[in-house]
Amino acid sequence: MPRTRLAFLALLPLLAAGCGGSAGASDPASPTAAANPSPTPTPGPFDTGVLHEARLDVDPAVFQTLLDHYLDDTYYPANISFDGQSLANVGIRSRGEGSRSNVKPAIQVSFAKYQKGQTLFGLQGVALKNLVQDASMLREALALPVFAAMGIPSPRASFARLYVNGDYYGLYNVIEDVEDDPFLLEHFAEKSGNLFKYDYTFDWNFTFMGDDPARYVPEPFKPETHKDTPDSSGVVAMVDAINHAPDASYAASISAYLDPQQLATYVAIENALAERDGFLGDQGLNNFYVYQATGGTHFVVVPWDKNTSFTAGSWPLFRNVDGDVLTSRLFADPAQRQAYVNAAKQAVTSYVNSDYLGPRLDAFYAQVRDAALADPKKPFTNDEFEGSVGGLRGVIAARQADVLAQAQ
């Protein structure tokens, strides 16, 4: 089943319960985290205490072309104003996988697409996510900071009202670009390594597909640095080790490519968040990046697209673990399995609970409620929005007890 269709079907339980791949195209001619990371940049567009305002000024015919071809990745010229800071001649395109829409488009903004070196707030671009797969519109902004709090490099997220040619297009997430130099420099103290985005194209769980690099790059591992000359050798070697490393020394053998503790923490956070479309997704791997530092073999996993988190208050602690080659083999080791359990317990005890996330949910809800209710293009009713916020609150309240009961 196409991913777009799967994503639409995945939205239905959130609406009913109240709780919750990009197609390529040519561009037209146009006017482990670092040991000593760079200082954290100023919040700017990712300040979560502010409901931001983004305005796009686009030739109406050009914007209609973007809507008509919303499944393409073609960039178009536009001007942008963000919180009163204006920039001319930026590039915009439709973005997303299942979230793509010709009614409320998700938009990738590249500040330097047509003006080399052009930045805004020191950034090369931002993702404006349309919030059409989460009726509460809050899930991603609540989930991503949990990864950061647990020591996983994670993009920042905030909220904005988006206007196109003066028309209100609704409430959007503003998401930090993992491919942006500032993100890479902050978390890895360099920007010239190999960054790959896992681009869902088929149901895959790290099974070995042979030694041919073309089986892995550019799909499903899409290069986001060195795009013209990607080095796929590390990806092939990683998958080879995942499948063929000896059982007796499995964790030690794969540690040349993945940190077992970081991986256990990462998938434990997703489980604590009751994430159904992530690293151990119901349709296979999805929604993450991996970064390999220059000259190294080791990959660090970075989260992306967490709007399908908080699916249910009750969630199996080892959901989909045995269906994935990497986690099934790694967690067959009792010590690694316990590391995963301990990380899940830490996640719910410290972060995925009402004490930590409750006040953040309340603050976001108060901040965005009027903008969400007035959103003319959201694919759900105001009652469904309100019901999903209430359901999300219930999921958060239930996660700690559910995980701890299973971890006995």
Summary of the structure (lengths in Angstrom):
residues: 408
radius of gyration: 20.5
end to end distance: 38.0
largest distance: 62.7
contacts: 1372
relative contact order: 0.14
helix: 37%
strand: 18%
